Amino acid sequence: MKISIISGSHRVNSQSKRISNLFLSNLSNIDEKLDTFILDLADASLPLWSPEKKDGKGVWGDTWSSISNSLNTSDGFILVVPEYGGMATPAAKNIFLLCGNGEFAHKPGLIVSISSGNGGAYPISELRSSSYKNTHIMWIPENIIIRNVEEFNPGAHGKNIPEWLDNRIDYVLKLLLTYASNMKPIREIVNRKDFGNGM
């Protein structure tokens, strides 16, 4: 089984990337045989979607094909997204426009929203309402919000991080893996040829 983690920040060496790596470590502790892929959208520097993507030239050639293949072969996803001005980042929204070939289709996703302060709820609401239509990603009912993210350091959290958060993260990751395992049979009956987009 393979899980992809997408760091949705525009910033190089961001808190989103740090949290993505911590979640990767958590997943390895749960299942050391798990295959993983991390996509840092800051490092990838993918352009905004445009009709030229279908031509497969420039970044839409080998670079995007490699990313698309890694996502296609994934069984589940974790999106780590910071809150920018009460919204999900443009890079996080853009990845759902770019993934038009079923990369996310009928696979479980976990939203991990992070905030340097006491925010973090808005990206979850935004992504749940607008990212699933054509991608057919299936967000699991659980999500994680990490507030005061600079203080988040498993085993030595700052005073603003609740003690129970580490246990909740492990619980939700185990749920995600269970969803990923049990949703594989669903994809065997999916008809993307005739019904590739939502209504």
N, C-alpha and C positions, 0 to 999 in steps of 0.2 A: 504494500500500500504506500501511496505517495501523497504527501501534504505540501502544498506551496504556501509560503508566507510572502505577502506583498507589503513592502514598506511604502506608505503612501505620501511621504513628505517630499517636498521639492529641495530640501536642504541636504547638503552633503554631510555625512557623519551626524545625522539627526538623532533625536530621541526616539523617533519611530524606528530607525535602523537598530538602535541599541535594544529596544524592547523586542524587535523581531528576533534578534540573536538570542535574547533571554528565553523567548518562547521556543525557539529551536532547541535550546538546551533542555527545556521542560519536556518537549516531545521525545527527545532522545532518552531521557530518564524513564519515560513511560514505556517506550518501545524502542530498544536499541537497533532493531532491524528495520525501522521505518525509513523509507526513502524521503528526502526533503529537498526543496528548492526554495531559495530566497531571491526575490526580485526587488531590488531597491530602485524605486522609480526616479530617485535623484541621480543615481549613477547611470541608469539606463538612458536618461534624457530623451525619452520618446516624444516626438512631435505630437501636437494635437491632431486628432483624427481629421482626415480630409479625403475626398474621393480618390486622390492619387494613390492612396494605400493599395488599392486593387491592382495597380500596375506592377507592384513588387520591386520597385527600384529604390536605390539608396538604402536608407535604414529599413525600408519595408521589404528588403531582400533577405539576406542571410541573418541579419541582426534580429528582425522581428520573427522570422521563421523559427529561429532557435528558441526564442522566448515563448512563442505560440506552442511549439512542440512540448516544451517543459510543462506548460499549463495544461495542455491537452492530455498529457499522460498522468495528471494529478487526479486524485480521488477526493480531495477536499482542499479548502482554502482558509487562510487566516489573513484578513486585511487589517493592518495596523495603520490607523489614520489619525493624524492630529486635527484638532479643531482650529481652523483659520477663520477668524471673524464670525464664529457661530456657524461655520459651514464645513463640509468635507472639502478637501483640497481639490483643485482642478486636476492634478495628476491622478488622484484616486478616481475621480469621475471619468477621466479620459480612458483609463484602462478598460472600463466597461464598454466604451464605444469601440475601442480597438479589437476587443475579443468578440468578433462577429462570426467565428467559425465553430462555435460550440465548445470553446475551451472551458467555460464554466457550467455548461448545460447539465442540469439535473445532478449537481454535486453540492454537498453542503458547504456553507461558508460561515465563518465566525468573524464578527466585527469586533475589533479591539480599538476603542477610541481613547486617545490620550490628550491630556491638557496640562499646560504648565501651571494652571490655577485650578479653580473649582468647576470648570465647564466640562465639556466632553459629551453631552447628551445629544446635541444637535446633529452631528455627523451620522449617528446611528439612525435617527429618524429619517434623515435625508436619503441615506443609502437604501434603507428598507423600502422607501416609497418609490424610488426611481431607477434603481440599478438592475432590477431583476427581469424587466419586461422581455427584452430580446435575448439577454444572456441566459435566462432561465436558471440563474444561480438560486440556490435554495438556502437562504439564511436560516440558521438554526434559531430557535426561540431565545436562547441565551446570548448574552453579549458581555463584554468586559469594558469597564471604564476605569482608566488609571489617571486619577487626578494628582496634581502636584508631582508630575512624572519625574522631575529631576531628583526627587527623594526616593524613587522606587528602586530598591536594591535588595533583592531577596536575601534574607538572613540578617540584614542590617538596614532596615527601612528607616526613613526619617519619621518624625513624630506625626506627620500629616497622612501617613499611609496606614490604613486599618490593618490590624493583625490578621484578620481572616482572609485578606485578599489572595495570598499565595495559595491557600487551600481551595478557594473558589476557582482560581485559574486552573489548577490541576483537575478539578472536577469538570470544568467546562471543556478542557482539552480532551479528556476521556470521553465525554459525550460526543464531541466532534468526530473522534476516531470511530466511535460506534456508528454514528450516522454514516460516515464515509464507507465503512465496511458493508452496512446493510442496504445502502442505496445502489450498489453496483447492479443488482438484477433489474432495477428500474430502467437503467440506461439501455438494456437489451431490447426494450420495446419502443424506444424513442424514435420518432419519425421526423428528423430534421429536414429531410428533402421536401416534404409537403407542408410542414408546420414549424419552420425554422424560427419564426418570430412570434412574439405574443400578440394578442389582439388589442 
